[in-house]
């Protein structure tokens, strides 16, 4: 019924001649009004599965495709790409100043957009809801991107997403809008919980999944003794590879420690990317990476702050210089290699000391109730009228020299937890992203709002995920291990 208009939009607006078989199945399902849970590897065309049907629905009966995405950089990249294709798309998140946000809401309410992106925190904002309620034709499609963030069983819970089921009902009372939930990484428990939170069942929201094994990716893990050994193995790995490569590090301090030696020993240009670089430097490196030709042999040393939304089809190798934090993170990161279908190398250089680094990282990500409340008290006492960041609080709460055995990075995650409780919020300064930037005081929380059992359960899940990564490094067949892990 929709074939002619699908073919027209696909060719005229996306420049494509045909859909891939799984994309076709998903889009047919959504256009017939059916919900779908989509699990497809990074770079396999998930976005088209909601973008195209939203445009078809808009052309046929008006309305807007509403996309919730937890990743500001990815959201902005997708909207920019859509605009270049002449598609009327826009976004709103914490980086958009109030005046500009009001302008975008006015256009949204008037039906001027075909696709509108928002962070999940917008669900609770009255001005956002008011604009949506006025859209001619309403929300014609609800897309929940990175839907593993909906559930506590996922590797990156975003608490605001927990309200998605209630919000979905409110949008289309009595009939919710057609809903598509998408992710590259979802184990069976995650998939089940996503449906529960959304308010769907296996029958009402069937699974559409692509195989996680990509034969053109050569996945290996080799043991290394120390930094020097890792650099030697990196040299030997890249020696026969022509093309762009990424080396991933867990911590910025380790990247900065090893990068000078890598630069000295590599016979190719080396660039550095991490979240603490100035914005103009990050843009320069990003542009150099995206535009690099295979003959340049560019090597990028980066933390996982680099990668989301980056679409470079000819990435020839992804090397992990340190143990990844989870199987899900590893699967996403290696999925950026070889999107052109050509052979690509993905290798973990694993030293026993990497396990200690990841354990420390997990401690940072799971601050204790006492530390959260100490920070709350410090904010009340010193910053109830001024904005602040983690550096401002670190010395007051942890003390000089990382007292009490706590790494300095823990304060970033304390502030993330307090923001989730609604005690603080990011200031609307362009460039702020979740977990970065400056905050301001909103309200005081009581210690009984913090469930110690819930925090302990999360810590246990994070440690179990790390054990899964250790088991992956020991696997004789890494692709088979990953397939079994995701149960697809």
C-alpha positions, 0 to 999 in steps of 0.5 A: 500500500505504501510502496510507491511513496516509500520508494520515492522518499528513499530515492529522492530524500535519502539517495538510496535505490533499495532497502536492506531485507531487514530494514524492509521488514521493519519499515513494513511493520511500522507503516502498518501500525505495528510496534517493533523492537530492533536490535541491529549492529552499529552502522547497519542502518537502524536510523532509516527504520524510523526516519523513513516511516515518519516521513511517509506518515507525515506525507500521508496524514501529517503529524511528526515523528518524535525521536527520543535519544539520550546522546546529545552529540548523536542527536545533533549529528543526525539532525544536521545530516537530515537537514542537508537532505532537505528534511525538516528536522530539529532537536531540543536538549540542555544545550539549546538556550531558552529563547531558541528552545521556545522558537523551536517549540513554536514551530513544532506546535505549528507542524513545521517539522517532519522529525523532532529529536529530544532527550528523555528528560524533556518528557517532564517539561510542561512547555515540551508537552504543550507544544506536542499537544498542538501538533496538527496530526499529533505524534505519528511515530514514537522512536526510542533510540538507544533503548537499552538505556530504558532498563536497569538491566542495560549497561547505561541506564538513563532514569528519565527513560523509565517514564517512557511507558506512561508518556507513551500512553499520554501521547495517544490516549486511548491509543498510543502512537506506533512505537519503535525501540532501537539499540545495537546492544540488548541481551535477552533480559534487557529486551524483556525489560524494555518491553515491560517499561514501554508497556508492550509484550513480545506479541505486540512488539516483536523482535527484529534482529540482525546477526551480531557476527560480521564475518569481515571483522577479525576479532582477537585478544592478545596478552601484553605485559606492559605499555611498551609491549602494547605499543610493540603489538600495536606496531605489528598489528598496524604494519600491514594495514593501510587505512584509518585506525582507532586505538581506544583507552579507558581513562584519559590519564592513560591515553595521555601517558601512552600517546607520546610514545605511540607518536614516536614509534608509529610511522603514521600520523597520530591524533588524540581525542578525549572529552577534556579537549577544548571544543575547537580542538575536538572539532578539528580532530573529528573533521580530520578523522572523517575526511582522512583517506586510506592513504593517509594511514591516520591513527586516532588515540581516543577514549570512548567519548569518540565514536557515537554517531561517527559514520566512517565506512572505511575504518580498517582497525579498532584496537583496544589498548585497555580492557573494555568496560562491558561486552556491550561497549566492546560490541558497539566500538568494534562495530565501527570498523569495516562498514564498507564490508572489507576485512578489518582488524579488531584486537584487544591488547589485554594486560592484567593491570587493565582489570584493576583500572576497570574495577576502579572505574566501576567504583567511580560509577557507583558512589556510596550513599554517604558520598552522595549525601556529603556532596549534597551538603557541600553544595547546599553550604557553598553553591546554593546560589552559584553554579559549580562543576566536579572540580569545585566540589572535589577538594571540599568533599574528597580532599587533596590527594584523593583522600579516603582512597577515592579516585578523583573521577568519582565526583563526576558520577556523584553529580550525575546521580544527584542530577538523576534525583533532581537535586541539581541540573546542568546549566544551559550552556552550549557544549554541556552534555550529560556528565560534563559541564557546570551544574546548579542547585535545584533542591535538597534530597533526604537520605531516605531518597537514596536506596542503598540496596538499589545502588548495591545491586547496580554495583553487582551488575557492573562487576558481573559485566566486567567478568563477562569481558574477562571471559570474552578475552579467554574465549577461543571464538570471540564472535561465537561468545558475543552471539551467545551473550546477546542470545540472538 
